[in-house]
């Protein structure tokens, strides 16, 4: 199944992400002080969130892409990807202690390391533990992160754990600037995410 998911994915990745680009002008928030504690504190009060969009990953030679649905509730995550190139799909869920992968084999597969599970079974190199922070424009480990801000005061680039995350576009969601498009790289790996819809929820 891994071979099927990878086949032709690199050629389609750019087209998939372009397809979900906004058709109208993006909302550009003002010069909000996102690199201080203000924005991070607001998002800390919203530990449950979800997004719908597109994702493409590559290891420099092979890759995969598809429609992405990501639900995060504290440490718990539920990630679904539908790969139209090969007609395949998979779902990864877990809580940081145990991950379960559905769709890669007749039976669910489990591993304590979600990233290793995805890489081994599907060839997807996705930093599952870090993306929940990065996709919201936050650092996974604030003490080790280095930021570059754009002219609008929003994060433009994040360097952390050997990865560089570039923020290409932003949108305002419930009064909070949220990333719309980002690219994370650590040679030879690359992850591209384009968000079509955000949902932010307060703790229940």
N, C-alpha and C positions, 0 to 999 in steps of 0.2 A: 504493500500500500504506500510505503514511503516513496518508492520510485514513481508511482503514479501521481502522487501529490506534487512531486518536484518537477515532473515533465512539463516543459514549456512555461514554467512559472516565471522565470526571469524575464522572458520576453513579454509576458503579460503584466508584470508588476507595475510598470510605469503607466500602462493604460488603465489599470484598475484604480490607481490612486488619482489619476487625472480625472476619471469619471466621477469621483466624489468631490471634486473641487467645487466650491460654491459658485453658483451662476451669477450672483449679484455681489456688490461690494461687501466686504467683511466689516462688521462693526469694529471700530478701532477705539478701545478705551483710552481715556486720557492718561496723563503721566501718573499713574497709580504707583505707589511705592511697594512694588511686589517683592523686592529683594530684602525688605525688612520683615519683621514678624507680623505685620498687619494681614496680609493675604494668607499666609500660612496658618495664622490663628483662626481665620474664618473657615478655612477648609478643614482644620482639625475638628471643628464642631459639626462637620458633615462627613462622618466616616463611611456612610453608605452612599455609593454613587454608581452610575452605569453610563456606558457610552455605546454608540453604534457607529460603525465606520468601516474603513478598509485597512488592511495590514499587508505588508510585503516584507519578507525577510530574505537574506542572502548570506552565504558564507564565502562569497567571491567567485564561486563556480556554479553552485546550485542554489535553489531557493524555493520559496513557496509564497502564495498570496491568496487572499480571499476576503470575504466579508466578515467583519469582526463584531462580536457582541461581548462586552466585558462587564460583569457585575462584581463589585467589591463591597464587602460589608465587614469593616475592620480587617482582621487577618484572613477572613474567608474570601475566596475568589471563585468565580465561575466564568470560564472563558470558552466561547464557541467560535469556531471558524468554519465557514463554508467555502470550499475551494472550487470555483466554477470551472477552472481549467480541466480538472480531472473528474469533476463531479463528486468529489469526496468531501467529507466534513469530519470534524473531530471536536471533542469537548474535554477541557481540562478543568478540574475543580479540586480544591484543597483548602488547607488552613495554615500552611507554613510548616506543618509537621508531617503531613501525608498528602500526596497528590494522586489523583485518579484520572486516567486518560481513557476516554470512551471513543470508539470509532476507528481505532488503529488496528484492532484485532477483534476476533469474535467475542472475547470476554474483556471486561475492564482490566486495565493494567495499572499497577500501583507502585509508587516509589516514594521514598522520603525526599528525594531531590527532584522537584518539578522540572527544572531546566535540563537535567540529565535525561529524564524520562522523555521529554519532547525531542531532544537531540538524537537519542538512541532509536526511537521508534519512528519518527517522522523526518528527521534531518533538519528540524527547526531549531535555530539557535536564538532563543528568546529569553532575555533576562527577566523571568517572571517576578522575582522578588523586588526588582528595581522599577519596573515599568509602572506600577501603581502610583509611585511618587512622580516619576518623570512625566507621565502623561498628564498630570495635573499641574506641571510647572513647578515641582518641588524637588528637593534633593532627597535621595534615599538616606544618605548619611551627611547631615548638615555640616559636621565638623571637617569632613574631608572634601567638600565640594568647593569648586571655584566657579563663580558666575561672571557673565558679561551681560550687561543690560543694553537694550536698544534705546533709540532716541525717545521712545514713548515710556520709558521706565520699566518696561516688561522684560523678563528674561529673554535673551537672544541666544545665549550659549551656556551650557553647563558642562563642566569637566569633572568626572567622578569615576573612581574605580577603573580607570583606564578607558572609560567610555567618554565620548563627546556627544552631547545632545544639542541639536540645533532646532530652534523654534521658528517656524516659517510663517505662521499665521495664528491669530488669536480671535476669540469671539467672547462676548459678554454673556454670562449665564447667571441669572438671578442676581445681577449686580456684581458678579465676580468675573474678572478676566480669566478665561480658560483657553488652553492650547487648542488650536484647530488642526494644525499640521506640524509634525515634528519628525526629525530623522536622528536616530541614535547610531553611532558607529564606534566600533573597536576592531581594528583590522584583524582578520578579513571580514568581520561580521557587520551587517547593516540591518537596521529595523526601521521601516517607515510606517507611520500611522497617520491617517487622515480621519478626523472625527466628523461625522455628519450630525450627530445629536448627543447632547449631554443631558444627564439627569442627576441632580444633587439632592440628597435627602439628609435631614437631620437625624441624629441618633434616636431610636425608638425606645 
